[in-house]
Amino acid sequence: MHTHILSFEPRDSLVSRSARLLAATTTAIVAAVAVAGCVVYEAPRPRPAPVYVEPPPPAPPPPAPVAPPPPAAYEDPAPQAVVSVYVEPPLAQPAPIAVGWAPPPMLVEAPPPMPFVGAVWVGGYWVWQGNWVWAAGRWAPPPQPGYVWVHPYYENRDGVVIFITGHWHAPGVVFVPPPPTLRLAVVAAAPGVIPGPRPIGPVGVFVPAPPGSRFGLIVPAPIGTAPAVVTSAPPVVNVGMRIQPATINNTHVTNVTNITNVTIVAPPNATAGGRVYESQVPAQAHLAAAMPAVVHVPAPVPASAKPIPAYVPGRVAPALPPAQMVRPVARTAPSPSGTIPAPVTAGTPPPGGVPRETPVAAVNPGAPATTPPQGAYPGRDRMPPSAQGPGRQPDGARAAPVATAPATAPGQPQSQRGSAPARDDRMKGDSAHKGGEAKTAKAEQAKNNGAAHEKKDEKHTKGEKERE
């Protein structure tokens, strides 16, 4: 009988035995793979599809430098028919009117000396009377104490000129510009009047262009600017000239009231000579009008000394005198390049003092211009009787400031007045006569002195001989 004896191994030796068996098996498998030459490869990952990007366009070549066009030689403007009148200004701000075209360029009108203290230079601007007519300048007293003269108002509003004529303001009254919402119908022109070009320039307040400029051009300016400030500026052929608002104590003002000077600037493409322009000119109308002009287009003297009322829409327009043809009679000599040089700087008096007006040679075609005699610029010669103040009458013993002005008042014969050349001849004759008398008196006095000395010497010699 066989007896089987079961023996049990410990648990730890069983685990280690299994581990050894697993390690041997793994080693055998690796060795078999190595012997067989098998290589295990990793599956390749899919690559993203390429995206095509269009290259940027090549940079454009730099533009070729363009030389500025040479400035064209300036030509004097064509003769212009001008109706010149004296206008009786209103005593309050009148209603604005709308005009379909721009006022012409300014004319030159040098004021005579102030005739009396407190006189105000009024006029010398374009006013509407069924057409743009010239309101001649004159010295006038305020209608009542404390009244202030207000310069005309021009505004370019979408190609239409909003115009308020020059007028007097009562003390304490402030000028009120037309509101932007105001809508006005364009006033009708007088029969036979051909409209001019619409205002050429930016929208807003402006003054007419300098004398000799292209018709239709306007010069932006602050409210209250006297139109005469552009008298000394060069003519413009393009948009660009402007009047800069004054600066007082770092405060920007837009209303020219109590300032001394204004600044006028223009780029080279705006002026007729193709040059940059910048100058300070007096803000006062009478001082600015006396500045020497680059292109001298003299204003004709009104044929009648009687002022006409200001224009009122719907009222019968007064009869106007016939137009007078004016053309430039003098201007600054051009430089060798053909450009017009800048005028004399503001504040520098011209040779001989304030410039005198040059006669209008084209009023009577073919008639030579004559220079007004000395003393022909009295303070009241440019004033109508109604504007000379209490007790002041026109000085009948003096000629008008230009040769084309009538030498006699309406209804007054020439024999009662006398002409300016005749008066000058008499004055020269009197001066010569007085000078001759003075020379004769001096000669007689010298002769008498010589005779006295001779007698004294003779008496002295005779006394010495007696003593001997």
C-alpha positions as CSV (number, residue, x, y, z in Angstrom):
1,M,0.0,0.0,0.0
2,H,1.4,3.2,-1.1
3,T,1.1,6.2,0.8
4,H,1.2,9.7,-1.0
5,I,2.4,12.5,1.0
6,L,1.3,15.9,-0.2
7,S,3.7,18.7,0.4
8,F,2.9,22.4,0.1
9,E,5.4,25.2,-0.8
10,P,5.2,28.5,0.8
11,R,3.2,31.3,-1.0
12,D,6.2,33.6,-1.4
13,S,8.2,31.1,-3.2
14,L,5.3,30.4,-5.6
15,V,5.0,34.1,-6.5
16,S,8.7,34.4,-7.2
17,R,8.6,31.3,-9.3
18,S,5.8,32.7,-11.4
19,A,7.7,36.0,-11.9
20,R,10.8,34.1,-13.0
21,L,8.8,32.1,-15.5
22,L,7.2,35.3,-16.9
23,A,10.6,37.0,-17.3
24,A,12.1,34.0,-19.0
25,T,9.2,33.8,-21.4
26,T,9.5,37.5,-22.3
27,T,13.2,37.2,-22.8
28,A,12.6,34.2,-25.2
29,I,10.1,36.2,-27.2
30,V,12.4,39.1,-27.6
31,A,15.2,36.9,-28.6
32,A,13.0,35.2,-31.2
33,V,11.9,38.5,-32.7
34,A,15.4,39.7,-32.9
35,V,16.6,36.6,-34.6
36,A,13.7,36.8,-37.0
37,G,14.7,40.4,-38.1
38,C,11.2,41.9,-37.5
39,V,11.0,45.7,-36.9
40,V,8.0,47.3,-35.4
41,Y,7.0,50.7,-37.1
42,E,4.7,53.3,-35.8
43,A,1.9,54.2,-38.1
44,P,2.5,57.7,-39.8
45,R,0.3,60.5,-38.7
46,P,-1.8,62.3,-41.5
47,R,-0.2,65.6,-42.6
48,P,-2.4,68.7,-42.9
49,A,-3.3,69.8,-46.5
50,P,-1.2,72.9,-47.7
51,V,-3.1,76.2,-47.8
52,Y,-2.2,78.6,-50.7
53,V,-1.8,82.3,-49.8
54,E,-1.7,84.8,-52.6
55,P,1.3,87.1,-52.4
56,P,0.7,90.8,-51.8
57,P,0.8,93.0,-54.8
58,P,4.0,94.9,-55.5
59,A,4.3,98.3,-54.0
60,P,3.5,101.1,-56.6
61,P,6.5,103.1,-57.7
62,P,6.9,106.5,-56.0
63,P,5.3,109.3,-58.0
64,A,7.5,111.4,-60.1
65,P,8.1,114.9,-58.8
66,V,5.9,117.4,-60.5
67,A,7.3,120.9,-60.9
68,P,4.8,123.7,-60.0
69,P,3.6,125.5,-63.1
70,P,5.3,128.8,-63.6
71,P,3.2,131.8,-62.6
72,A,1.5,133.5,-65.5
73,A,2.3,137.1,-66.3
74,Y,-0.3,139.3,-64.7
75,E,-2.4,141.3,-67.0
76,D,-4.3,144.4,-65.9
77,P,-8.1,143.8,-65.7
78,A,-10.3,144.9,-68.5
79,P,-12.1,148.3,-68.2
80,Q,-15.0,148.2,-65.9
81,A,-18.3,150.3,-66.0
82,V,-18.9,151.6,-62.5
83,V,-21.9,153.6,-61.2
84,S,-20.7,155.8,-58.3
85,V,-23.2,157.4,-55.9
86,Y,-23.4,158.8,-52.4
87,V,-25.7,156.7,-50.3
88,E,-27.6,157.9,-47.3
89,P,-27.0,155.2,-44.7
90,P,-29.9,154.0,-42.5
91,L,-30.0,154.9,-38.8
92,A,-30.6,151.2,-37.7
93,Q,-29.7,147.8,-38.9
94,P,-31.7,147.2,-42.1
95,A,-33.2,143.9,-43.2
96,P,-30.8,141.6,-45.2
97,I,-31.2,140.9,-48.8
98,A,-30.0,138.0,-51.0
99,V,-28.1,138.8,-54.2
100,G,-27.4,136.2,-56.9
101,W,-23.8,137.2,-57.7
102,A,-20.6,138.4,-55.9
103,P,-19.6,142.1,-55.7
104,P,-16.7,143.2,-57.9
105,P,-13.2,143.6,-56.6
106,M,-12.5,146.7,-54.4
107,L,-11.6,150.1,-55.9
108,V,-9.0,152.5,-54.6
109,E,-10.2,155.6,-52.8
110,A,-7.7,157.4,-50.6
111,P,-9.5,159.5,-48.0
112,P,-8.6,163.2,-47.7
113,P,-7.6,164.6,-44.3
114,M,-10.2,164.5,-41.5
115,P,-12.1,167.8,-41.8
116,F,-13.2,168.1,-38.1
117,V,-12.8,166.2,-34.9
118,G,-15.3,163.3,-34.6
119,A,-15.8,162.8,-38.3
120,V,-16.2,159.2,-39.5
121,W,-15.1,157.8,-42.8
122,V,-18.1,156.1,-44.3
123,G,-18.6,154.5,-47.6
124,G,-16.0,153.2,-50.1
125,Y,-17.7,149.8,-50.6
126,W,-20.0,148.0,-53.0
127,V,-23.7,148.4,-52.3
128,W,-26.8,146.9,-53.9
129,Q,-29.1,149.2,-56.0
130,G,-30.5,146.8,-58.5
131,N,-26.8,146.1,-59.4
132,W,-23.6,146.4,-57.4
133,V,-22.8,150.1,-57.4
134,W,-20.0,152.0,-55.7
135,A,-20.9,153.9,-52.5
136,A,-18.4,156.7,-52.6
137,G,-16.5,157.3,-49.4
138,R,-16.8,160.6,-47.4
139,W,-16.3,162.1,-44.0
140,A,-19.5,162.5,-42.1
141,P,-20.5,163.3,-38.5
142,P,-22.6,160.7,-36.6
143,P,-26.3,161.5,-37.0
144,Q,-26.6,161.7,-33.2
145,P,-24.1,161.7,-30.3
146,G,-22.8,158.3,-29.6
147,Y,-23.8,156.6,-32.8
148,V,-21.4,154.1,-34.3
149,W,-20.7,153.3,-38.0
150,V,-21.2,149.6,-38.9
151,H,-19.4,148.4,-42.0
152,P,-21.4,146.4,-44.7
153,Y,-22.0,142.7,-44.2
154,Y,-21.3,140.2,-46.9
155,E,-21.9,136.4,-46.5
156,N,-21.6,133.6,-49.0
157,R,-24.5,131.3,-48.2
158,D,-24.5,128.4,-50.7
159,G,-23.6,130.6,-53.7
160,V,-25.9,133.5,-52.8
161,V,-24.6,136.7,-51.2
162,I,-26.5,137.8,-48.0
163,F,-25.9,141.5,-47.9
164,I,-26.6,144.2,-45.2
165,T,-25.6,147.7,-46.2
166,G,-23.5,150.0,-44.0
167,H,-25.5,151.8,-41.4
168,W,-25.4,153.6,-38.1
169,H,-26.0,152.0,-34.7
170,A,-27.4,153.7,-31.7
171,P,-25.3,153.5,-28.5
172,G,-25.4,150.1,-26.9
173,V,-26.9,148.4,-29.9
174,V,-25.1,145.2,-31.1
175,F,-25.0,144.0,-34.7
176,V,-27.0,140.8,-35.2
177,P,-26.0,138.6,-38.2
178,P,-28.7,136.9,-40.1
179,P,-29.5,133.5,-38.6
180,P,-28.6,130.4,-40.6
181,T,-32.3,129.3,-40.7
182,L,-33.3,132.5,-42.5
183,R,-34.5,131.9,-46.0
184,L,-34.5,134.8,-48.4
185,A,-35.6,135.1,-52.0
186,V,-33.0,136.5,-54.4
187,V,-33.7,140.1,-55.3
188,A,-34.3,140.9,-58.9
189,A,-31.7,142.9,-60.9
190,A,-32.4,146.1,-62.6
191,P,-33.5,146.0,-66.2
192,G,-30.6,145.4,-68.6
193,V,-28.2,144.3,-65.9
194,I,-26.2,141.2,-66.8
195,P,-25.5,139.0,-63.7
196,G,-21.9,138.3,-62.7
197,P,-20.3,135.2,-61.3
198,R,-21.5,133.6,-58.1
199,P,-19.2,134.0,-55.1
200,I,-16.1,131.8,-55.5
201,G,-14.7,130.8,-52.1
202,P,-15.7,129.2,-48.8
203,V,-19.1,129.6,-47.2
204,G,-19.3,132.3,-44.6
205,V,-18.6,136.0,-44.0
206,F,-16.3,137.7,-46.5
207,V,-15.2,141.0,-48.0
208,P,-14.6,141.7,-51.8
209,A,-11.3,140.8,-53.3
210,P,-8.4,143.3,-53.7
211,P,-8.3,145.7,-56.6
212,G,-7.5,144.1,-59.9
213,S,-8.6,140.6,-58.8
214,R,-10.5,138.0,-60.8
215,F,-14.3,138.7,-60.7
216,G,-16.3,136.5,-58.3
217,L,-13.5,135.7,-55.9
218,I,-14.1,136.5,-52.2
219,V,-11.9,136.8,-49.2
220,P,-13.1,135.2,-45.9
221,A,-13.0,137.7,-43.0
222,P,-14.4,138.2,-39.5
223,I,-17.7,140.0,-38.9
224,G,-17.1,143.7,-38.8
225,T,-14.1,143.8,-41.1
226,A,-13.9,147.0,-43.2
227,P,-13.8,146.1,-46.9
228,A,-11.0,148.7,-47.4
229,V,-8.5,146.4,-45.6
230,V,-7.7,144.6,-48.8
231,T,-6.9,147.8,-50.7
232,S,-3.1,147.2,-50.4
233,A,-3.2,143.4,-50.9
234,P,-2.1,141.9,-54.3
235,P,-4.8,140.9,-56.7
236,V,-5.9,137.2,-56.4
237,V,-6.6,134.8,-59.3
238,N,-7.6,131.8,-57.2
239,V,-9.2,130.9,-53.8
240,G,-6.9,131.1,-50.8
241,M,-6.6,134.6,-49.5
242,R,-8.1,135.2,-46.1
243,I,-8.2,137.7,-43.3
244,Q,-7.2,136.1,-40.0
245,P,-9.1,137.0,-36.9
246,A,-7.2,139.1,-34.5
247,T,-5.8,137.7,-31.2
248,I,-6.0,140.0,-28.1
249,N,-4.5,138.7,-24.8
250,N,-4.7,135.1,-26.1
251,T,-8.4,135.5,-26.7
252,H,-9.6,134.6,-30.2
253,V,-12.1,137.1,-31.4
254,T,-14.4,136.8,-34.5
255,N,-15.7,140.4,-34.6
256,V,-13.4,143.2,-35.6
257,T,-14.4,146.1,-33.3
258,N,-11.7,147.7,-31.2
259,I,-8.6,146.0,-32.7
260,T,-5.7,147.9,-34.3
261,N,-4.6,145.6,-37.2
262,V,-5.7,142.6,-39.1
263,T,-3.5,140.0,-40.9
264,I,-4.0,139.1,-44.5
265,V,-2.5,135.9,-45.7
266,A,-2.5,134.1,-49.1
267,P,-0.7,131.0,-50.5
268,P,1.3,131.4,-53.7
269,N,-1.3,129.8,-56.0
270,A,-3.8,132.4,-55.0
271,T,-1.9,135.7,-55.8
272,A,-1.5,137.0,-59.3
273,G,2.3,137.0,-58.9
274,G,2.6,133.4,-57.5
275,R,4.1,134.5,-54.3
276,V,3.2,133.9,-50.6
277,Y,1.6,137.0,-49.1
278,E,1.3,137.9,-45.4
279,S,0.9,141.4,-44.1
280,Q,-0.7,143.3,-41.2
281,V,-2.9,146.3,-42.2
282,P,-4.8,148.8,-40.2
283,A,-8.3,147.7,-39.2
284,Q,-9.7,151.3,-39.4
285,A,-11.3,151.9,-42.8
286,H,-9.7,155.4,-43.5
287,L,-6.2,154.1,-42.6
288,A,-6.5,150.9,-44.7
289,A,-7.9,152.9,-47.7
290,A,-4.9,155.2,-47.6
291,M,-2.4,152.3,-48.0
292,P,-0.6,152.1,-51.4
293,A,-2.3,149.7,-53.8
294,V,-0.5,147.1,-55.8
295,V,-3.0,147.5,-58.6
296,H,-4.5,151.0,-58.6
297,V,-8.1,151.0,-59.8
298,P,-9.4,154.4,-58.8
299,A,-13.0,154.8,-57.8
300,P,-14.9,157.4,-59.9
301,V,-16.3,160.5,-58.2
302,P,-20.2,160.5,-58.2
303,A,-21.7,162.8,-60.8
304,S,-24.2,164.1,-58.2
305,A,-23.5,165.3,-54.7
306,K,-27.1,164.4,-53.6
307,P,-27.1,161.1,-51.8
308,I,-29.6,158.4,-52.7
309,P,-31.5,156.3,-50.1
310,A,-30.5,152.8,-49.2
311,Y,-32.1,149.9,-51.2
312,V,-35.3,148.5,-49.8
313,P,-37.0,145.5,-51.5
314,G,-40.3,146.5,-53.1
315,R,-39.6,150.2,-53.0
316,V,-39.2,152.1,-56.3
317,A,-35.4,152.3,-56.9
318,P,-34.0,155.8,-57.4
319,A,-32.6,157.0,-60.7
320,L,-28.9,156.2,-61.0
321,P,-26.3,158.3,-62.9
322,P,-24.7,156.8,-65.9
323,A,-21.8,154.4,-65.4
324,Q,-18.2,155.6,-65.7
325,M,-15.5,153.4,-67.3
326,V,-12.5,152.9,-65.0
327,R,-9.3,151.0,-65.6
328,P,-6.0,150.7,-63.7
329,V,-3.9,153.8,-64.2
330,A,-0.9,152.8,-62.0
331,R,0.5,149.7,-60.3
332,T,3.7,148.5,-58.7
333,A,6.3,147.7,-61.3
334,P,6.8,143.9,-61.9
335,S,10.0,142.2,-61.1
336,P,12.2,140.7,-63.9
337,S,10.4,137.4,-63.5
338,G,7.1,139.0,-64.3
339,T,5.6,138.6,-60.9
340,I,4.1,141.4,-58.8
341,P,6.2,142.1,-55.7
342,A,4.6,142.5,-52.3
343,P,3.3,146.0,-51.4
344,V,4.8,148.2,-48.8
345,T,4.5,146.8,-45.3
346,A,1.7,148.1,-43.2
347,G,2.8,151.0,-41.0
348,T,5.5,152.2,-43.5
349,P,4.3,155.6,-45.0
350,P,4.8,155.9,-48.8
351,P,7.2,158.6,-50.1
352,G,5.5,161.9,-49.6
353,G,3.0,160.8,-47.0
354,V,-0.5,159.5,-47.6
355,P,-1.0,158.6,-51.3
356,R,-3.2,160.8,-53.3
357,E,-5.8,159.5,-55.7
358,T,-4.8,159.1,-59.3
359,P,-7.2,160.5,-61.9
360,V,-9.4,158.2,-63.9
361,A,-8.1,158.4,-67.4
362,A,-10.8,156.3,-68.9
363,V,-13.8,158.3,-67.8
364,N,-13.4,160.5,-70.9
365,P,-11.8,158.2,-73.5
366,G,-8.9,159.9,-75.2
367,A,-8.6,162.7,-72.6
368,P,-5.2,162.8,-70.9
369,A,-5.2,162.5,-67.1
370,T,-4.2,165.5,-65.2
371,T,-2.7,165.6,-61.7
372,P,-4.8,167.4,-59.2
373,P,-3.2,170.6,-57.9
374,Q,-1.8,171.0,-54.4
375,G,-4.4,171.8,-51.9
376,A,-7.2,170.1,-53.9
377,Y,-7.9,167.6,-51.1
378,P,-9.8,169.6,-48.5
379,G,-11.6,167.6,-45.9
380,R,-15.1,168.4,-47.1
381,D,-14.6,168.0,-50.9
382,R,-15.7,164.4,-50.7
383,M,-18.8,165.1,-48.6
384,P,-22.3,165.7,-49.9
385,P,-24.1,168.7,-48.3
386,S,-26.2,166.5,-46.1
387,A,-23.1,164.8,-44.6
388,Q,-21.0,167.9,-43.7
389,G,-22.5,168.5,-40.4
390,P,-24.3,171.6,-39.0
391,G,-23.3,174.8,-40.5
392,R,-20.9,173.2,-43.0
393,Q,-21.2,173.8,-46.7
394,P,-19.1,172.5,-49.6
395,D,-16.0,174.5,-50.1
396,G,-16.6,176.1,-53.5
397,A,-13.1,177.5,-53.8
398,R,-11.5,174.1,-54.2
399,A,-11.5,171.5,-56.8
400,A,-12.7,167.9,-56.5
401,P,-10.0,165.3,-55.7
402,V,-9.8,163.9,-59.2
403,A,-9.7,165.5,-62.5
404,T,-12.9,163.9,-63.7
405,A,-15.1,165.4,-60.9
406,P,-17.3,168.3,-62.0
407,A,-15.7,171.6,-61.2
408,T,-19.1,173.2,-60.4
409,A,-22.0,172.2,-58.2
410,P,-25.3,171.6,-60.0
411,G,-27.0,174.8,-60.9
412,Q,-24.0,177.0,-60.0
413,P,-22.1,178.7,-62.8
414,Q,-18.4,178.4,-63.3
415,S,-17.9,182.1,-63.1
416,Q,-18.9,182.2,-59.5
417,R,-16.4,179.5,-58.5
418,G,-13.2,179.7,-60.5
419,S,-11.1,176.8,-61.5
420,A,-8.4,175.1,-59.5
421,P,-5.6,175.9,-62.1
422,A,-6.6,179.5,-62.2
423,R,-6.5,179.7,-58.4
424,D,-3.1,178.0,-58.4
425,D,-1.8,180.5,-61.1
426,R,-3.0,183.4,-58.9
427,M,-1.4,181.8,-55.9
428,K,1.8,181.3,-57.7
429,G,1.7,184.9,-59.1
430,D,1.1,186.2,-55.6
431,S,3.9,184.2,-54.2
432,A,6.2,185.4,-57.0
433,H,5.1,189.0,-56.4
434,K,5.7,188.7,-52.7
435,G,9.0,187.0,-53.3
436,G,10.1,189.8,-55.6
437,E,9.0,192.5,-53.1
438,A,11.0,190.7,-50.4
439,K,14.1,190.6,-52.6
440,T,13.8,194.3,-53.5
441,A,13.4,195.2,-49.8
442,K,16.5,193.3,-48.9
443,A,18.5,194.9,-51.6
444,E,17.4,198.4,-50.6
445,Q,18.2,197.6,-47.0
446,A,21.7,196.3,-47.9
447,K,22.2,199.5,-50.0
448,N,21.2,201.7,-47.2
449,N,23.5,199.8,-44.7
450,G,26.4,200.2,-47.1
451,A,25.8,204.0,-47.5
452,A,25.6,204.4,-43.7
453,H,28.9,202.5,-43.3
454,E,30.5,204.8,-45.9
455,K,29.3,207.9,-44.2
456,K,30.6,206.6,-40.8
457,D,34.0,205.9,-42.2
458,E,34.2,209.3,-43.9
459,K,33.3,211.1,-40.7
460,H,35.9,209.0,-38.7
461,T,38.6,210.0,-41.2
462,K,37.7,213.6,-41.2
463,G,37.9,213.7,-37.3
464,E,41.4,212.1,-37.4
465,K,42.6,214.8,-39.8
466,E,41.2,217.6,-37.6
467,R,43.0,216.2,-34.5
468,E,46.3,216.1,-36.5
